[in-house]
Amino acid sequence: VKTDACWALSYISAASVEGIQRVLEAHVIGKVTPLLSAPSTATKTAALRTIGNFATGTDAQAQAIIDHGALAAFHTLLHNHPPCAVQKEVCW
């Protein structure tokens, strides 16, 4: 369910800055960021896509993911996660 929810948020936030803002206003980023350390690679990937969409938004929207600890999670994923696909998503 968490993976599917992240994909849904990813699709909403991929559409536009307005879509990103809607997700931000729903106060779910604080729930998505911890999923970057989920045991499931599928969940990590979906969470990375959602958070990556925020990075393409306004400065304030990008700051929101920083404020929720995304950079530290990215560092951990890049250095401690063997599947290349996850590392590719982090760099995207």
C-alpha positions in Angstrom: 0.0 0.0 0.0 2.8 2.4 0.8 4.5 1.8 -2.5 1.2 2.4 -4.4 0.6 5.6 -2.4 4.0 6.9 -3.2 3.5 6.2 -6.9 0.2 8.1 -6.7 1.9 11.0 -5.1 4.6 10.8 -7.7 2.1 11.1 -10.5 0.3 14.0 -8.9 3.5 15.9 -8.3 5.0 15.1 -11.7 2.3 17.1 -13.5 3.2 20.6 -12.4 4.4 23.0 -9.7 0.7 23.2 -8.7 0.6 19.4 -8.3 3.8 19.5 -6.1 2.1 22.2 -4.0 -1.0 20.1 -3.5 1.1 17.2 -2.2 3.0 19.6 0.0 -0.2 21.1 1.4 -1.4 17.6 2.2 1.5 17.3 4.7 2.6 13.9 3.5 6.2 14.6 2.7 7.0 13.8 6.3 5.6 10.4 5.7 7.3 9.8 2.4 10.9 10.8 3.4 11.2 8.0 6.0 10.2 5.5 3.2 13.6 6.1 1.7 14.9 3.7 4.3 12.2 1.1 3.8 13.3 -2.5 3.3 11.6 -2.8 0.0 13.4 -1.5 -3.1 10.1 -0.9 -4.8 9.0 1.4 -1.9 12.3 3.2 -2.0 12.1 3.8 -5.7 8.5 5.2 -5.5 9.5 7.5 -2.6 12.6 8.7 -4.5 10.4 9.6 -7.5 8.0 11.6 -5.4 10.8 13.4 -3.6 12.6 13.9 -6.9 9.6 15.7 -8.3 9.7 18.1 -5.4 13.3 18.9 -6.4 12.0 20.1 -9.8 9.6 22.6 -8.2 10.1 26.0 -6.7 12.9 26.8 -4.3 10.5 26.6 -1.4 9.2 23.1 -2.6 12.8 21.8 -2.9 13.5 23.3 0.5 10.6 21.2 1.9 12.3 18.0 1.1 15.6 19.2 2.5 13.8 20.2 5.7 12.4 16.7 6.0 15.9 15.0 5.8 16.0 13.9 2.2 19.7 14.8 1.7 20.8 12.6 4.6 18.7 9.8 3.2 20.1 10.3 -0.3 23.6 10.0 1.1 22.8 6.8 2.8 21.2 5.4 -0.3 24.2 6.3 -2.5 26.7 4.8 -0.1 24.9 1.8 1.4 22.5 0.5 -1.2 23.8 -2.0 -3.7 21.1 -2.0 -6.4 22.2 0.3 -9.1 18.6 1.2 -10.0 18.2 2.8 -6.5 21.4 4.8 -6.9 20.3 5.9 -10.4 17.0 7.2 -8.9 18.9 9.1 -6.3 21.0 10.8 -8.9 18.0 11.6 -11.1 
